[in-house]
Amino acid sequence: MYNAQPNGQGSAPPITAPPGVGKPGGGDYIITLRDFFEVLHRQRWIILLVAVTLMFAVVGFSLAQAPTYQASSKILIGQERGITETPNEVVGLQQVTRTMVEGVKSRPVAKAVIQRLNLGVTSQDFLKNLSAEQIAETQYIQVDYRDSSPERAQEVTNTVGSVFAEQVSEVSPSANAITATVWEQADPPEQPVSPKPVLNGFLALVLGLMLGVGLAFLLEYLSDSWRSPEEAEQTMGVPTFAMIPAFKVPGGKGNRGN
């Protein structure tokens, strides 16, 4: 609208920019799938640098850690009189087995094993490396122990089974007593369970790619330049009529003016 002034001159109203103009802060610019891949292409070196740096850092950290070995054994929970005769008794023993799992991981077992093997560790530290769980819908308990020495891991695991079996027989001496028998002895583990540099490196690479993509789009968001005529047209809200291509003026002595 044109406003008349007392001196006869007019003044045009202020020009306001359409919504979304300016970067960062523009909210009307729509990123298409093509724009997405163009950003990835422009920032590919940033993405690769972040991913590769994180991968090598994690692999190096994994290789610097001491290897940990895990030995496993199996304990069978049964009854003194032998094999159960009815399904109800089997189900009952499976329920008892769940209770026995907590007994394997108890302090009395830990203290007895530490004393027998003269390990020189506290019960709390010992139990951190010991785990036990019922094998689903069976009367077996799997016992695992982790240690930096494969031989010690095997010895501790087998001793846990023996000590637990002895303690169960002491507290349940009747004819229908519950028994714990070491069904499968632990073998010395051949391969460490941790660290796993290959797996850790792969996961770090995936995470690094995700972080690199995020950083790439953050850099694009903070950039105040327009990358294409379409982006300028969407941001300004006006059509693009022409483009001035980038060119270089050829140099050399022959191009000097007289």
RAQUITA-V616846 format. One record per pair of residues at least 12 apart in sequence whose ideal C-beta (glycine too) atoms are under 7 Angstrom apart, sorted by the first residue. I is the first residue (numbers start at 0). GAP is how many residues later the second one is. If there is no record, write none. Layout:
BEGIN
[[I & GAP] [I & GAP]]
END
This chain:
BEGIN
[[0 & 12] [17 & 218] [17 & 219] [19 & 215] [20 & 214] [20 & 215] [22 & 200] [22 & 201] [23 & 197] [23 & 198] [25 & 209] [27 & 206] [28 & 202] [28 & 205] [28 & 206] [29 & 204] [37 & 189] [38 & 177] [38 & 178] [38 & 181] [39 & 173] [39 & 176] [42 & 173] [42 & 176] [45 & 166] [45 & 169] [45 & 170] [45 & 173] [46 & 162] [46 & 165] [46 & 166] [46 & 169] [49 & 158] [49 & 161] [49 & 162] [49 & 165] [50 & 154] [50 & 157] [50 & 158] [50 & 161] [53 & 150] [53 & 153] [53 & 154] [54 & 146] [54 & 149] [54 & 150] [54 & 153] [57 & 142] [57 & 143] [57 & 146] [58 & 138] [58 & 141] [58 & 142] [61 & 133] [61 & 134] [61 & 135] [61 & 138] [62 & 134] [64 & 130] [65 & 82] [66 & 81] [66 & 125] [67 & 78] [67 & 80] [67 & 124] [67 & 125] [67 & 126] [68 & 77] [68 & 78] [68 & 80] [68 & 81] [68 & 84] [68 & 120] [68 & 123] [68 & 124] [69 & 74] [69 & 75] [69 & 76] [69 & 83] [69 & 119] [69 & 123] [70 & 74] [70 & 82] [70 & 83] [70 & 86] [70 & 115] [70 & 117] [70 & 118] [71 & 70] [71 & 71] [71 & 72] [71 & 85] [71 & 114] [72 & 70] [72 & 84] [72 & 85] [72 & 88] [72 & 109] [72 & 111] [72 & 112] [72 & 113] [73 & 66] [73 & 67] [73 & 68] [73 & 109] [73 & 110] [74 & 65] [74 & 66] [74 & 68] [74 & 86] [74 & 89] [74 & 105] [74 & 106] [74 & 107] [74 & 108] [75 & 63] [75 & 64] [75 & 105] [75 & 107] [76 & 16] [76 & 19] [76 & 20] [76 & 23] [76 & 62] [76 & 64] [76 & 101] [76 & 103] [77 & 15] [77 & 61] [77 & 101] [77 & 103] [78 & 97] [78 & 98] [78 & 99] [78 & 100] [79 & 95] [79 & 96] [79 & 97] [79 & 99] [80 & 94] [80 & 95] [92 & 46] [93 & 43] [93 & 45] [95 & 82] [96 & 37] [96 & 42] [96 & 44] [97 & 36] [99 & 41] [99 & 80] [100 & 31] [100 & 32] [100 & 33] [100 & 40] [102 & 61] [103 & 28] [103 & 37] [103 & 39] [103 & 56] [103 & 60] [104 & 22] [104 & 25] [104 & 27] [106 & 16] [107 & 59] [108 & 51] [108 & 54] [108 & 55] [108 & 58] [109 & 13] [109 & 16] [109 & 17] [110 & 12] [111 & 51] [112 & 43] [112 & 46] [112 & 47] [112 & 50] [113 & 12] [115 & 43] [115 & 47] [116 & 38] [116 & 39] [116 & 42] [128 & 16] [128 & 17] [128 & 18] [129 & 15] [129 & 30] [130 & 13] [139 & 43] [142 & 14] [142 & 17] [142 & 18] [144 & 12] [144 & 15] [145 & 47] [149 & 38] [149 & 39] [150 & 37] [152 & 36] [153 & 32] [153 & 33] [153 & 34] [156 & 29] [157 & 27] [157 & 28] [160 & 21] [161 & 20] [163 & 16] [164 & 15] [164 & 16] [164 & 17] [167 & 12] [228 & 14]]
END
